[in-house]
Amino acid sequence: MKLMLCVTTCLMMLLGHSTLAHAQSSSLYAQKSKTQMPAPVKGPDGRYDRLSPKLSEVSYSAVPLPEPRGYALHDLVTIIIRESIENDISSTTDTKKSVSVDGEVTSFPSITSMLELRPRTSPTTNNPTVGLSMDTDFTGEGSHKRTDSFTTRLTARIIDIKPNGTLVLEARKRILDDKEDVTLVLTGTCRKEDITLDNTILSTQIYDLFLRKQTAGEMKKASEKGVLTKLLDTIFNF
C-alpha cells in the first residue's frame, strides 16, 4: 500500500513539472522574446521599406510606400511660383564744413603811379586786415520702401540630370494680348524627391532660381518717363 502511494506521488510530481514546462514554453512573452524580426528590405531607390515583409504579406491594411517616380530628359514638371520681396531702406546724411581765412595788406599801390602806368607800392601806417569765412551745413534724409509679389504657375522642362540625381529645369512663357507682350523665363535646379505626386514643386524649393519678367507694349511706354522729363530730372537732381 505504501509502495503504491509513493509511486502515485512520484507520477503526480512528474506530471506537474511537465505541465509547468509546457505552460512556460507556450507563453506569448517567451515566444515573443524568441521571435526575431526580419531584416528591413532596401528598395531600388536606396530607402528602407518601413513595412516588414511578413506584415505586408498578411495584413489587409498595410500600405506599402509608392514606387519612386523616374524622370528623363524633356519630361515636364509644373512649378508653383509664390515669391514676395520687400525692401525697406532709410538713410540720413548730416555734413558740416567750416572755412576761415585771415590776412593783412602791408602796402597799397600809389594812385599816381597807377595813372602813369608805373605801379609802385607805398607803405601804410595801419595795415588793413582781410578776413573770409564760410560755413556749410547740409542735412539730408531719405527712405525707400517697395513690396513686390508674384504668383503664377509655369510648366518647366527637364534640360539636364546631374550625376547625383538633381534635375535642371527651364520654363518659358510668352503672352501676347492687344499689343502687350509679356515674357516669363525661369531656370533652376531641384531634387526629384521634392516633386509631389501630382507632379508639382514650389519655387521656394528650387536652388539657384532665376526668374525674369519682361514687358513690352503701349502700357510699358505709358508708364515710362519722357525724354524731356528725364533731362529735367538730370539737370535739377537736387
CYANA upper distance limits for C-alpha pairs under 8 A (distance plus 0.5 A):
  1 MET  CA      5 LEU  CA      6.86
  2 LYS  CA      6 CYS  CA      6.76
  3 LEU  CA      7 VAL  CA      6.80
  4 MET  CA      8 THR  CA      6.66
  5 LEU  CA      9 THR  CA      6.68
  6 CYS  CA     10 CYS  CA      6.76
  7 VAL  CA     11 LEU  CA      6.77
  8 THR  CA     12 MET  CA      6.75
  9 THR  CA     13 MET  CA      6.77
 10 CYS  CA     14 LEU  CA      6.74
 11 LEU  CA     15 LEU  CA      6.61
 12 MET  CA     16 GLY  CA      6.63
 13 MET  CA     17 HIS  CA      6.85
 14 LEU  CA     18 SER  CA      6.83
 15 LEU  CA     19 THR  CA      6.69
 16 GLY  CA     20 LEU  CA      6.72
 17 HIS  CA     21 ALA  CA      6.66
 18 SER  CA     22 HIS  CA      6.60
 19 THR  CA     23 ALA  CA      6.65
 20 LEU  CA     24 GLN  CA      6.70
 21 ALA  CA     25 SER  CA      6.66
 22 HIS  CA     26 SER  CA      6.63
 23 ALA  CA     27 SER  CA      6.71
 24 GLN  CA     30 ALA  CA      7.73
 25 SER  CA     30 ALA  CA      7.18
 25 SER  CA     31 GLN  CA      7.97
 26 SER  CA     30 ALA  CA      7.84
 26 SER  CA     31 GLN  CA      7.59
 27 SER  CA     31 GLN  CA      6.76
 28 LEU  CA     32 LYS  CA      6.44
 29 TYR  CA     33 SER  CA      6.67
 30 ALA  CA     34 LYS  CA      6.83
 31 GLN  CA     35 THR  CA      6.57
 38 PRO  CA     52 SER  CA      7.30
 38 PRO  CA     53 PRO  CA      8.00
 38 PRO  CA     54 LYS  CA      8.34
 39 ALA  CA     52 SER  CA      8.17
 40 PRO  CA     48 TYR  CA      6.84
 40 PRO  CA     49 ASP  CA      7.05
 40 PRO  CA     50 ARG  CA      7.98
 40 PRO  CA     51 LEU  CA      8.35
 40 PRO  CA     52 SER  CA      6.70
 40 PRO  CA     53 PRO  CA      8.42
 41 VAL  CA     48 TYR  CA      6.21
 41 VAL  CA     49 ASP  CA      6.31
 41 VAL  CA     52 SER  CA      7.93
 41 VAL  CA     53 PRO  CA      8.14
 42 LYS  CA     46 GLY  CA      6.47
 42 LYS  CA     47 ARG  CA      6.18
 42 LYS  CA     48 TYR  CA      4.89
 42 LYS  CA     49 ASP  CA      6.76
 43 GLY  CA     47 ARG  CA      5.92
 43 GLY  CA     48 TYR  CA      6.34
 43 GLY  CA     49 ASP  CA      7.04
 45 ASP  CA     68 PRO  CA      7.47
 49 ASP  CA     64 PRO  CA      8.12
 49 ASP  CA     65 LEU  CA      7.49
 50 ARG  CA     64 PRO  CA      8.41
 50 ARG  CA     65 LEU  CA      8.43
 51 LEU  CA     55 LEU  CA      7.00
 51 LEU  CA     56 SER  CA      6.79
 51 LEU  CA     62 ALA  CA      8.17
 51 LEU  CA     64 PRO  CA      7.22
 52 SER  CA     56 SER  CA      6.84
 53 PRO  CA     57 GLU  CA      6.81
 54 LYS  CA     58 VAL  CA      7.04
 55 LEU  CA     59 SER  CA      6.17
 55 LEU  CA     62 ALA  CA      7.86
 56 SER  CA     60 TYR  CA      8.49
 56 SER  CA     62 ALA  CA      6.40
 56 SER  CA     63 VAL  CA      8.25
 56 SER  CA     64 PRO  CA      7.87
 71 TYR  CA     75 ASP  CA      7.11
 71 TYR  CA    192 LYS  CA      8.44
 72 ALA  CA    158 ILE  CA      7.90
 72 ALA  CA    161 ILE  CA      8.21
 73 LEU  CA    157 ARG  CA      8.44
 73 LEU  CA    158 ILE  CA      5.85
 73 LEU  CA    159 ILE  CA      6.39
 73 LEU  CA    160 ASP  CA      6.83
 73 LEU  CA    161 ILE  CA      7.66
 74 HIS  CA    157 ARG  CA      5.86
 74 HIS  CA    158 ILE  CA      5.32
 74 HIS  CA    159 ILE  CA      6.49
 75 ASP  CA    157 ARG  CA      6.24
 75 ASP  CA    158 ILE  CA      6.01
 76 LEU  CA    155 THR  CA      6.97
 76 LEU  CA    156 ALA  CA      6.10
 76 LEU  CA    157 ARG  CA      5.20
 76 LEU  CA    158 ILE  CA      6.94
 77 VAL  CA    155 THR  CA      6.17
 77 VAL  CA    156 ALA  CA      5.73
 77 VAL  CA    157 ARG  CA      6.86
 77 VAL  CA    158 ILE  CA      8.12
 77 VAL  CA    199 ASN  CA      6.31
 77 VAL  CA    200 THR  CA      6.62
 77 VAL  CA    201 ILE  CA      8.12
 78 THR  CA    153 ARG  CA      7.38
 78 THR  CA    154 LEU  CA      6.27
 78 THR  CA    155 THR  CA      4.84
 78 THR  CA    156 ALA  CA      6.53
 78 THR  CA    199 ASN  CA      6.77
 78 THR  CA    200 THR  CA      5.22
 78 THR  CA    201 ILE  CA      7.00
 79 ILE  CA    153 ARG  CA      6.19
 79 ILE  CA    154 LEU  CA      5.72
 79 ILE  CA    155 THR  CA      6.51
 79 ILE  CA    156 ALA  CA      7.32
 79 ILE  CA    200 THR  CA      6.22
 79 ILE  CA    201 ILE  CA      5.61
 79 ILE  CA    202 LEU  CA      6.31
 79 ILE  CA    203 SER  CA      6.77
 80 ILE  CA    151 THR  CA      8.17
 80 ILE  CA    152 THR  CA      6.81
 80 ILE  CA    153 ARG  CA      5.27
 80 ILE  CA    154 LEU  CA      7.23
 80 ILE  CA    200 THR  CA      7.43
 80 ILE  CA    201 ILE  CA      6.59
 80 ILE  CA    202 LEU  CA      5.36
 80 ILE  CA    203 SER  CA      6.39
 81 ILE  CA    150 PHE  CA      7.60
 81 ILE  CA    151 THR  CA      5.73
 81 ILE  CA    152 THR  CA      5.74
 81 ILE  CA    153 ARG  CA      6.33
 81 ILE  CA    154 LEU  CA      8.08
 81 ILE  CA    202 LEU  CA      6.73
 81 ILE  CA    203 SER  CA      5.48
 81 ILE  CA    204 THR  CA      8.36
 82 ARG  CA    149 SER  CA      8.06
 82 ARG  CA    150 PHE  CA      6.45
 82 ARG  CA    151 THR  CA      5.16
 82 ARG  CA    152 THR  CA      7.49
 82 ARG  CA    202 LEU  CA      8.00
 82 ARG  CA    203 SER  CA      7.05
 82 ARG  CA    204 THR  CA      8.14
 83 GLU  CA    149 SER  CA      6.18
 83 GLU  CA    150 PHE  CA      5.75
 83 GLU  CA    151 THR  CA      6.99
 83 GLU  CA    203 SER  CA      8.09
 83 GLU  CA    204 THR  CA      8.31
 84 SER  CA    147 THR  CA      7.89
 84 SER  CA    148 ASP  CA      6.17
 84 SER  CA    149 SER  CA      4.70
 84 SER  CA    150 PHE  CA      6.85
 85 ILE  CA    147 THR  CA      6.26
 85 ILE  CA    148 ASP  CA      5.62
 85 ILE  CA    149 SER  CA      6.79
 86 GLU  CA    145 LYS  CA      8.06
 86 GLU  CA    146 ARG  CA      6.29
 86 GLU  CA    147 THR  CA      4.80
 86 GLU  CA    148 ASP  CA      6.80
 87 ASN  CA    144 HIS  CA      8.03
 87 ASN  CA    145 LYS  CA      5.98
 87 ASN  CA    146 ARG  CA      5.65
 87 ASN  CA    147 THR  CA      6.79
 88 ASP  CA    143 SER  CA      8.10
 88 ASP  CA    144 HIS  CA      6.29
 88 ASP  CA    145 LYS  CA      4.87
 88 ASP  CA    146 ARG  CA      7.07
 89 ILE  CA    143 SER  CA      6.13
 89 ILE  CA    144 HIS  CA      5.52
 89 ILE  CA    145 LYS  CA      6.75
 90 SER  CA    141 GLU  CA      8.26
 90 SER  CA    142 GLY  CA      6.29
 90 SER  CA    143 SER  CA      4.57
 90 SER  CA    144 HIS  CA      6.66
 91 SER  CA    141 GLU  CA      6.38
 91 SER  CA    142 GLY  CA      5.93
 91 SER  CA    143 SER  CA      6.76
 92 THR  CA    139 THR  CA      8.18
 92 THR  CA    140 GLY  CA      6.29
 92 THR  CA    141 GLU  CA      4.85
 92 THR  CA    142 GLY  CA      6.93
 93 THR  CA    138 PHE  CA      8.31
 93 THR  CA    139 THR  CA      6.15
 93 THR  CA    140 GLY  CA      5.41
 93 THR  CA    141 GLU  CA      6.64
 94 ASP  CA    137 ASP  CA      8.30
 94 ASP  CA    138 PHE  CA      6.32
 94 ASP  CA    139 THR  CA      4.89
 94 ASP  CA    140 GLY  CA      6.82
 95 THR  CA    137 ASP  CA      6.50
 95 THR  CA    138 PHE  CA      5.71
 95 THR  CA    139 THR  CA      6.87
 96 LYS  CA    135 ASP  CA      8.11
 96 LYS  CA    136 THR  CA      6.18
 96 LYS  CA    137 ASP  CA      5.01
 96 LYS  CA    138 PHE  CA      6.80
 97 LYS  CA    135 ASP  CA      6.28
 97 LYS  CA    136 THR  CA      5.41
 97 LYS  CA    137 ASP  CA      6.88
 98 SER  CA    133 SER  CA      8.02
 98 SER  CA    134 MET  CA      6.25
 98 SER  CA    135 ASP  CA      4.88
 98 SER  CA    136 THR  CA      6.69
 99 VAL  CA    133 SER  CA      6.00
 99 VAL  CA    134 MET  CA      5.54
 99 VAL  CA    135 ASP  CA      6.82
100 SER  CA    131 GLY  CA      8.13
100 SER  CA    132 LEU  CA      6.26
100 SER  CA    133 SER  CA      4.67
100 SER  CA    134 MET  CA      6.87
101 VAL  CA    131 GLY  CA      6.22
101 VAL  CA    132 LEU  CA      5.47
101 VAL  CA    133 SER  CA      6.59
102 ASP  CA    129 THR  CA      8.08
102 ASP  CA    130 VAL  CA      6.51
102 ASP  CA    131 GLY  CA      4.96
102 ASP  CA    132 LEU  CA      6.88
103 GLY  CA    129 THR  CA      6.26
103 GLY  CA    130 VAL  CA      5.58
103 GLY  CA    131 GLY  CA      6.67
104 GLU  CA    127 ASN  CA      6.93
104 GLU  CA    128 PRO  CA      6.22
104 GLU  CA    129 THR  CA      4.53
104 GLU  CA    130 VAL  CA      5.99
105 VAL  CA    127 ASN  CA      6.24
105 VAL  CA    128 PRO  CA      6.11
105 VAL  CA    129 THR  CA      6.69
105 VAL  CA    130 VAL  CA      7.99
106 THR  CA    123 PRO  CA      7.46
106 THR  CA    124 THR  CA      7.24
106 THR  CA    127 ASN  CA      6.03
106 THR  CA    128 PRO  CA      8.10
107 SER  CA    121 THR  CA      6.43
107 SER  CA    122 SER  CA      6.22
107 SER  CA    123 PRO  CA      5.38
107 SER  CA    124 THR  CA      6.19
107 SER  CA    127 ASN  CA      8.07
108 PHE  CA    121 THR  CA      5.87
108 PHE  CA    122 SER  CA      6.14
108 PHE  CA    123 PRO  CA      7.24
108 PHE  CA    124 THR  CA      7.57
109 PRO  CA    113 SER  CA      8.14
109 PRO  CA    114 MET  CA      7.79
109 PRO  CA    119 PRO  CA      6.80
109 PRO  CA    120 ARG  CA      5.93
109 PRO  CA    121 THR  CA      4.56
109 PRO  CA    122 SER  CA      6.44
110 SER  CA    114 MET  CA      6.71
110 SER  CA    119 PRO  CA      7.16
110 SER  CA    120 ARG  CA      6.27
110 SER  CA    121 THR  CA      6.15
110 SER  CA    122 SER  CA      6.52
111 ILE  CA    115 LEU  CA      6.77
112 THR  CA    116 GLU  CA      6.77
113 SER  CA    117 LEU  CA      6.43
113 SER  CA    118 ARG  CA      5.17
113 SER  CA    119 PRO  CA      5.40
113 SER  CA    120 ARG  CA      6.56
114 MET  CA    118 ARG  CA      6.10
114 MET  CA    119 PRO  CA      5.41
114 MET  CA    120 ARG  CA      8.08
154 LEU  CA    171 ALA  CA      7.03
154 LEU  CA    172 ARG  CA      8.23
154 LEU  CA    173 LYS  CA      7.98
155 THR  CA    171 ALA  CA      6.56
155 THR  CA    172 ARG  CA      8.49
156 ALA  CA    169 LEU  CA      6.31
156 ALA  CA    170 GLU  CA      5.64
156 ALA  CA    171 ALA  CA      4.62
156 ALA  CA    172 ARG  CA      7.87
157 ARG  CA    169 LEU  CA      6.02
157 ARG  CA    170 GLU  CA      5.87
157 ARG  CA    171 ALA  CA      6.71
158 ILE  CA    167 LEU  CA      6.95
158 ILE  CA    168 VAL  CA      6.22
158 ILE  CA    169 LEU  CA      5.26
158 ILE  CA    170 GLU  CA      7.10
159 ILE  CA    167 LEU  CA      8.31
159 ILE  CA    168 VAL  CA      6.29
159 ILE  CA    169 LEU  CA      6.46
159 ILE  CA    170 GLU  CA      7.23
160 ASP  CA    167 LEU  CA      6.63
160 ASP  CA    168 VAL  CA      5.59
160 ASP  CA    169 LEU  CA      7.97
161 ILE  CA    165 GLY  CA      6.57
161 ILE  CA    166 THR  CA      6.42
161 ILE  CA    167 LEU  CA      5.34
161 ILE  CA    168 VAL  CA      6.73
162 LYS  CA    166 THR  CA      5.82
162 LYS  CA    167 LEU  CA      6.93
162 LYS  CA    168 VAL  CA      8.21
165 GLY  CA    191 ARG  CA      7.64
165 GLY  CA    192 LYS  CA      7.76
166 THR  CA    189 THR  CA      7.20
166 THR  CA    190 CYS  CA      6.22
166 THR  CA    191 ARG  CA      5.24
166 THR  CA    192 LYS  CA      6.83
167 LEU  CA    189 THR  CA      6.05
167 LEU  CA    190 CYS  CA      5.88
167 LEU  CA    191 ARG  CA      6.63
167 LEU  CA    192 LYS  CA      7.20
168 VAL  CA    187 THR  CA      8.00
168 VAL  CA    188 GLY  CA      6.38
168 VAL  CA    189 THR  CA      4.95
168 VAL  CA    190 CYS  CA      7.12
169 LEU  CA    186 LEU  CA      8.44
169 LEU  CA    187 THR  CA      6.06
169 LEU  CA    188 GLY  CA      5.94
169 LEU  CA    189 THR  CA      6.50
169 LEU  CA    190 CYS  CA      8.14
170 GLU  CA    185 VAL  CA      8.15
170 GLU  CA    186 LEU  CA      6.20
170 GLU  CA    187 THR  CA      4.99
170 GLU  CA    188 GLY  CA      7.33
171 ALA  CA    184 LEU  CA      8.39
171 ALA  CA    185 VAL  CA      6.32
171 ALA  CA    186 LEU  CA      5.51
171 ALA  CA    187 THR  CA      6.92
172 ARG  CA    183 THR  CA      8.00
172 ARG  CA    184 LEU  CA      6.16
172 ARG  CA    185 VAL  CA      5.20
172 ARG  CA    186 LEU  CA      6.99
173 LYS  CA    183 THR  CA      6.29
173 LYS  CA    184 LEU  CA      5.52
173 LYS  CA    185 VAL  CA      7.13
174 ARG  CA    181 ASP  CA      7.72
174 ARG  CA    182 VAL  CA      6.16
174 ARG  CA    183 THR  CA      4.89
174 ARG  CA    184 LEU  CA      6.75
175 ILE  CA    180 GLU  CA      8.36
175 ILE  CA    181 ASP  CA      6.35
175 ILE  CA    182 VAL  CA      5.63
175 ILE  CA    183 THR  CA      6.96
176 LEU  CA    180 GLU  CA      6.11
176 LEU  CA    181 ASP  CA      5.26
176 LEU  CA    182 VAL  CA      7.08
177 ASP  CA    181 ASP  CA      7.16
179 LYS  CA    217 GLY  CA      6.23
179 LYS  CA    218 GLU  CA      7.53
180 GLU  CA    215 THR  CA      7.92
180 GLU  CA    216 ALA  CA      6.51
180 GLU  CA    217 GLY  CA      5.06
180 GLU  CA    218 GLU  CA      7.27
180 GLU  CA    219 MET  CA      7.83
181 ASP  CA    215 THR  CA      6.22
181 ASP  CA    216 ALA  CA      5.56
181 ASP  CA    217 GLY  CA      6.56
182 VAL  CA    213 LYS  CA      7.60
182 VAL  CA    214 GLN  CA      6.29
182 VAL  CA    215 THR  CA      5.12
182 VAL  CA    216 ALA  CA      7.06
183 THR  CA    212 ARG  CA      8.47
183 THR  CA    213 LYS  CA      6.29
183 THR  CA    214 GLN  CA      5.70
183 THR  CA    215 THR  CA      7.03
184 LEU  CA    211 LEU  CA      7.80
184 LEU  CA    212 ARG  CA      6.27
184 LEU  CA    213 LYS  CA      5.30
184 LEU  CA    214 GLN  CA      7.14
185 VAL  CA    210 PHE  CA      8.31
185 VAL  CA    211 LEU  CA      6.26
185 VAL  CA    212 ARG  CA      5.76
185 VAL  CA    213 LYS  CA      7.25
186 LEU  CA    209 LEU  CA      7.71
186 LEU  CA    210 PHE  CA      5.98
186 LEU  CA    211 LEU  CA      5.08
186 LEU  CA    212 ARG  CA      7.11
187 THR  CA    208 ASP  CA      8.28
187 THR  CA    209 LEU  CA      6.40
187 THR  CA    210 PHE  CA      5.77
187 THR  CA    211 LEU  CA      7.35
188 GLY  CA    206 ILE  CA      6.35
188 GLY  CA    207 TYR  CA      6.21
188 GLY  CA    208 ASP  CA      5.72
188 GLY  CA    209 LEU  CA      5.07
188 GLY  CA    210 PHE  CA      6.87
189 THR  CA    206 ILE  CA      6.03
189 THR  CA    207 TYR  CA      5.55
189 THR  CA    208 ASP  CA      6.96
189 THR  CA    209 LEU  CA      7.84
190 CYS  CA    194 ASP  CA      7.80
190 CYS  CA    205 GLN  CA      7.23
190 CYS  CA    206 ILE  CA      5.40
190 CYS  CA    207 TYR  CA      6.56
191 ARG  CA    195 ILE  CA      7.82
194 ASP  CA    201 ILE  CA      7.09
194 ASP  CA    205 GLN  CA      7.80
195 ILE  CA    199 ASN  CA      6.36
195 ILE  CA    200 THR  CA      6.09
195 ILE  CA    201 ILE  CA      5.55
196 THR  CA    200 THR  CA      5.96
196 THR  CA    201 ILE  CA      6.95
201 ILE  CA    205 GLN  CA      7.54
202 LEU  CA    206 ILE  CA      7.76
203 SER  CA    209 LEU  CA      8.11
215 THR  CA    220 LYS  CA      7.18
216 ALA  CA    220 LYS  CA      6.13
216 ALA  CA    221 LYS  CA      8.23
217 GLY  CA    221 LYS  CA      6.94
218 GLU  CA    222 ALA  CA      6.59
219 MET  CA    223 SER  CA      6.77
220 LYS  CA    224 GLU  CA      7.12
225 LYS  CA    229 THR  CA      6.63
225 LYS  CA    230 LYS  CA      6.92
226 GLY  CA    230 LYS  CA      6.73
227 VAL  CA    231 LEU  CA      6.68
228 LEU  CA    232 LEU  CA      6.69
229 THR  CA    233 ASP  CA      6.61
230 LYS  CA    234 THR  CA      6.70
231 LEU  CA    235 ILE  CA      6.80
232 LEU  CA    236 PHE  CA      6.38
232 LEU  CA    237 ASN  CA      8.45
233 ASP  CA    237 ASN  CA      5.91
